[in-house]
Amino acid sequence: DRLTAQDLLEEAEAVGMFRSPDFMVSTKLGFAYTNIAKWVVGDSTVQCINPITKAPEAGDLTKGLYLAGRTGCGKTWALEIFSFLAKAHNIRYKAYGAENLLEMVDVTVMERVEFGYYTGRSHFFSSAC
């Protein structure tokens, strides 16, 4: 059976509740968590937020993720949860002729600028918290 975004989203909520019993994928986090799950499993219905218009638009599975939000709203936690689940399910991707384990790395804006991580190849998810 193929892992679905809904399966992964339910697992993400369970992992979050294990870490904190009060955790839930709220309406504020729902769009980001749902679409991160879709991106991880390769669901072509993935959406992102246009950083200029703030409107949802079709995502591109060949691009990475960019999470934006104020300090403490759950960006790092989301990456940790989905990185854990990607490893647990051995989710892999192909790039440059090689197959790799999907790993998510938390990179700050300053690191993106300082070390050249910004390439314009990322999806933008803004947490409304």
C-alpha positions in Angstrom: 0.0 0.0 0.0 1.2 3.5 -0.9 1.6 6.0 1.9 -0.9 8.8 1.5 -0.6 12.4 2.7 -3.6 11.8 5.0 -1.8 8.8 6.5 1.3 10.9 7.1 -0.7 13.8 8.5 -2.3 11.5 11.0 1.1 10.1 12.0 2.5 13.7 12.3 -0.3 14.6 14.7 0.3 11.4 16.7 4.0 12.2 16.9 3.2 15.8 18.0 0.8 14.6 20.7 3.5 12.2 21.9 5.8 15.1 22.4 3.1 17.4 23.8 -0.3 16.0 24.8 -1.9 19.4 23.8 -0.6 19.3 20.3 -3.0 19.3 17.4 -2.9 20.3 13.8 -5.0 23.4 14.1 -6.5 25.5 11.4 -3.5 27.8 11.8 -1.1 25.0 11.0 -3.4 22.9 8.9 -2.5 24.3 5.5 1.2 23.9 6.1 1.1 20.5 7.7 -1.3 19.1 5.0 0.9 20.4 2.2 4.2 19.3 3.8 2.7 15.8 4.0 1.6 16.0 0.4 5.1 17.1 -0.6 6.8 14.4 1.4 4.7 11.6 -0.2 4.9 13.1 -3.7 1.2 14.1 -4.0 0.8 16.3 -7.1 -2.1 18.2 -5.5 0.4 20.0 -3.2 -0.1 23.7 -2.7 2.0 26.5 -1.5 1.5 30.2 -0.6 2.7 32.8 -3.0 5.0 35.0 -0.9 3.8 38.2 -2.7 0.1 37.7 -3.0 -0.3 35.4 0.0 -2.7 33.3 -2.1 -2.5 29.5 -2.3 -1.2 28.2 -5.6 -0.2 24.9 -7.2 3.0 23.5 -5.8 5.9 21.9 -7.6 7.3 18.6 -6.3 10.7 19.3 -7.8 11.2 22.3 -5.4 12.1 22.4 -1.7 10.2 23.8 1.2 10.5 27.2 2.9 8.6 27.7 6.2 8.0 31.2 7.4 6.5 32.4 10.7 7.4 34.2 13.9 9.6 32.6 16.6 7.9 29.8 18.5 5.1 29.0 16.1 6.3 25.5 15.2 8.4 25.7 12.0 11.3 23.6 13.5 8.9 21.2 15.1 7.2 20.6 11.8 10.5 19.9 10.1 11.5 17.5 13.0 8.2 15.6 12.8 8.2 15.2 9.0 11.9 14.4 8.9 11.4 11.7 11.5 8.4 10.3 9.6 10.3 10.4 6.2 13.1 8.4 7.8 10.7 6.0 9.5 9.0 5.3 6.1 12.4 5.3 4.2 11.1 7.9 1.8 13.6 8.6 -0.9 14.0 11.0 -3.8 16.0 10.9 -7.0 18.3 13.8 -7.9 21.2 14.0 -10.2 21.1 10.3 -11.0 21.2 9.2 -7.4 18.5 8.0 -4.9 18.7 9.7 -1.5 16.9 9.5 1.8 14.6 12.5 2.2 16.0 14.7 5.0 14.8 18.1 6.1 17.2 20.7 7.4 16.4 23.8 9.4 18.2 26.7 7.8 17.7 30.2 9.0 17.2 33.2 6.7 20.7 34.5 7.6 22.2 31.1 6.7 20.3 31.2 3.4 21.8 34.6 2.6 25.3 34.0 4.1 25.8 30.5 2.6 23.9 30.9 -0.6 21.0 28.5 0.2 18.5 30.8 -1.5 17.9 29.6 -5.0 14.3 30.5 -5.6 13.6 26.8 -5.7 11.6 26.5 -2.5 7.9 26.3 -1.7 6.7 28.9 0.8 4.5 27.9 3.7 3.6 30.6 6.1 2.2 29.5 9.5 -0.5 31.9 10.5 0.4 31.9 14.2 
